[in-house]
Amino acid sequence: MTAHWFTYCFQEALASLGRQRVSVLLSVLTIGAALLVLGGFLLVAVNLDRAVSTWSAAAEFSVYLDDDVSPEQRVALNTLLSSHPAVASREYVSKADAVVRFKRDFPDLAAGLADMPNNPLPASIEVRLNPAKADGVTLEAFARQLMETAGVADVRFDRRWLERLGQIAAGVRWAGWILGAVLLIASVLTVATVVRLALHARRDEVDIMQLMGAPIGLLRGPLVVEGILQGGAGALAALGALYAAYALVSGRVLALLGPAFDAASFGFLPARLSALVVLVGMAVGCAGGYLAARHVR
C-alpha cells in the first residue's frame, strides 16, 4: 500500500507539473534565486574559513629587533623563545636578509629602497607557532611578554588579524542565512500559490475522490510531492548557477590574491553543504505544498 501511495503521488505530481509549466518555472526560479543567494554567502564563508585554517597552521610572530640590540639581549630573547611551548621553530632574519625579502616580495618598491642611504629595515626573528598549543589567551600573554623584553622594537602577531578574518567569515555566513531565510519564506508562498493553482485545476477530480471515500493522505500527498519536486529542481538550478559563477570568477580571484592565498584551499561548496542546499530547497517546496494541501479537507 505504501509503495502504491508513493507511486501514485509521484505520478500525479509529475502530471500536474507538466500541465502548468509556466507557473512551475516561476516557482523553480524563485526558489533557485533564494538558494543562489544563500549558497553564494556560504561559498564565500567556506573559503574564508579555509583561508583562516590554512593561515592559522602557518601563523607566526614577527619579533623585530632594535638596531642596537646587544648580543646578551639576543641570547636572552632566544632563551625565552626556545623555552615557550607554543614556539615550534624560529628563524633569524638579518637586516640584509630583510632587504632581499623586500625586493623579492615588492619589486615595484625596490628602487625606492635602493635610493635610501641606510637600510631602514630592522632585523627580526620569525617565530613559527605550534597550533596545538597556540591558543589565543596564551599567545596574547606571550606577545606582551616579548614586547617588554629588552632589545625588542615591535611584535607583529598573525593570529590577531586571523581572528578578525574569522569574525568576518562568521558575519558573512549569518548575513547569508538571514537574507536567505527571507527569500526562502517568499519561495514557500510562491510554491504554495502554484500548488493551489494545480489543486484548483483538479478540483472536480478531488471532489469525486472525496465522495468515494479516498483517504486524506491520498488527496494531499500529490500536492506535497509536487512542492518537493519544485524545491529540489530549484536547489539543483541554484547549485548549477553557483558552480558556473564559481568556475567563471575563481581564476580571477586567485590571480588577484596571488601568493597570499593557497590555490589548493580554494574550492566549491563541500558535498555536505551542497546536499544541505538541496535539502533546504526540498524542505521549502514541502512547506509550500503542505500549505496548499491544507485546503483539502
Buried (B, 14 or more C-beta within 10 A) or exposed (E): EEEEEEEBBBEBBBEBBEEBEEBBBBBBBBBBBBBBBBBBBBBBBBBBBBBBEBBBEEBBBBBBBBEEBEEEBBEBBEEBBEEBEBBBEBEEBBBEBBBEEBBEEEEEEEEEBEEEEEBEBBBBBBBBBEBEEBEEEEBEEBBEEBEEBEBBBEBBBBBBEBBEBBEBBEEBBEBBBEBBEEBBEBBBBBBBBBBBBBBEEBEEEBEEBBEEEEEEEBBBBBBBBBBBBBBBBBBBBBBEBBBEBBEEEBEEEEEEEEEEBBEEBBEBBEEEBBEBBBEBBBBBBBBBBBBBBEBBE
